[in-house]
């Protein structure tokens, strides 16, 4: 029952959008090889992520439907856990980022199929790739503090 919650949080013009299909598929992500390295502050996991999903997500938007299926995502992910602590939670925080932009591909369905028009597909992919880079490709990263300032963790 996620749809009513999403609709309530949407701006008024988007309140009538609803999911007609929502499946993340049956295929699982592949992780590896995994390389663990240590440094003076903690540990780093370098791992290959490959997700070739048979996702099927479809939304009703006004009189039309649009969706996405067959998602492909791959890249080299770094997960840093630092600083190491002598007490729970054992690590002060987690940093997650990609060294290089990950590869992403998908198939749009329904009204979104117009994205297959030559030139438009490339533009849509560039915009999505740029947004991923803005959040997850170095120097950008996701930082999740787990410890406290009293444990020597920089919460900023």
C-alpha positions in Angstrom: 0.0 0.0 0.0 2.8 2.4 -0.9 0.8 4.2 -3.7 -1.5 6.2 -1.3 1.5 7.4 0.7 3.4 8.5 -2.5 0.3 10.2 -3.9 -0.2 12.1 -0.6 3.4 13.4 -0.8 3.2 14.4 -4.4 2.4 18.0 -5.7 -1.3 18.4 -6.7 -0.8 17.9 -10.5 1.0 14.5 -9.8 -1.5 13.1 -7.2 -3.3 10.9 -9.8 -0.1 9.0 -10.7 -0.4 5.4 -9.6 1.6 2.2 -10.1 -0.2 -0.4 -12.2 2.8 -2.9 -12.2 5.7 -3.0 -9.8 8.2 -5.8 -9.8 11.9 -5.6 -9.2 12.2 -9.0 -10.9 13.6 -12.3 -9.9 17.2 -11.8 -10.8 19.7 -11.0 -8.0 22.6 -8.6 -8.1 26.1 -10.1 -8.6 28.8 -8.8 -6.3 32.4 -9.6 -6.8 35.2 -9.9 -7.0 35.6 -8.2 -3.6 38.9 -6.8 -2.5 39.3 -5.7 1.1 42.2 -3.3 1.9 43.1 -1.6 5.2 44.4 1.8 5.9 45.3 3.7 9.0 41.7 4.8 9.6 39.7 1.7 8.6 38.8 -0.7 5.9 37.8 -0.4 2.3 35.8 -2.8 0.2 36.3 -2.5 -3.6 33.6 -4.6 -5.3 32.2 -5.1 -8.7 28.4 -4.7 -8.8 26.4 -6.1 -11.7 22.6 -6.0 -11.7 20.8 -7.3 -14.8 17.2 -7.1 -13.7 13.9 -8.2 -15.3 12.3 -5.3 -13.5 8.8 -4.3 -14.6 7.5 -1.0 -13.3 4.5 0.7 -14.9 2.6 3.8 -13.9 -0.7 5.3 -14.9 -0.1 9.0 -15.6 -3.4 10.6 -16.7 -4.8 8.7 -19.7 -1.5 7.0 -20.5 0.9 4.5 -19.1 4.7 4.7 -18.9 7.2 2.4 -17.4 10.7 0.8 -17.3 11.8 -2.8 -17.7 15.0 -4.7 -18.2 17.4 -2.6 -16.1 21.1 -3.2 -16.4 23.5 -1.6 -13.9 27.2 -2.3 -13.4 30.2 -0.6 -11.9 33.1 -0.6 -9.4 31.8 0.3 -6.0 33.9 1.4 -3.0 32.6 1.0 0.5 34.8 2.6 3.2 34.3 1.9 6.8 36.1 4.3 9.1 37.2 5.0 11.7 37.4 1.6 13.4 36.1 1.7 16.9 36.8 -0.5 20.0 33.0 -0.5 20.8 29.6 -0.7 19.1 29.0 0.2 16.4 32.5 -1.0 15.5 32.9 1.5 12.7 32.3 5.3 13.0 30.7 5.6 9.5 30.4 4.3 6.0 31.3 6.1 2.8 30.0 4.8 -0.5 31.0 5.9 -4.0 32.0 4.8 -7.5 35.4 5.5 -8.8 34.0 5.9 -12.4 30.5 6.4 -13.6 28.6 3.1 -13.5 27.0 1.8 -16.7 23.2 2.0 -16.8 20.7 0.8 -19.5 17.0 0.2 -19.4 14.0 -0.1 -21.7 11.2 2.4 -21.4 7.7 1.3 -22.1 4.3 2.8 -22.9 4.2 6.5 -23.5 7.8 6.7 -22.4 8.7 4.7 -25.5 9.2 8.0 -27.3 12.6 8.0 -25.7 13.7 5.6 -28.4 13.5 8.4 -30.9 17.1 8.9 -32.2 18.8 11.6 -30.2 16.3 11.6 -27.4 17.5 8.3 -25.9 21.0 9.6 -25.7 19.9 12.8 -24.0 17.8 10.9 -21.4 20.8 8.7 -20.7 23.2 11.6 -20.3 20.8 13.3 -17.9 20.4 10.2 -15.7 24.2 9.5 -15.9 24.9 13.0 -14.7 22.5 12.7 -11.8 24.2 9.5 -10.7 27.6 11.1 -11.0 26.3 14.1 -8.9 25.6 11.8 -6.0 27.8 8.8 -6.2 30.9 9.3 -8.4 34.0 10.7 -6.7 34.4 13.4 -5.5 30.7 12.9 -4.6 29.8 10.2 -2.1 27.2 9.0 0.3 28.3 9.3 3.9 26.4 7.5 6.7 27.7 8.3 10.2 27.2 5.5 12.7 29.2 6.5 15.7 29.1 9.6 17.9 31.3 12.6 18.3 32.4 11.3 21.7 33.8 8.2 19.8 35.8 10.5 17.6 33.5 10.4 14.6 33.3 13.5 12.3 29.5 13.8 11.8 29.8 16.7 9.3 
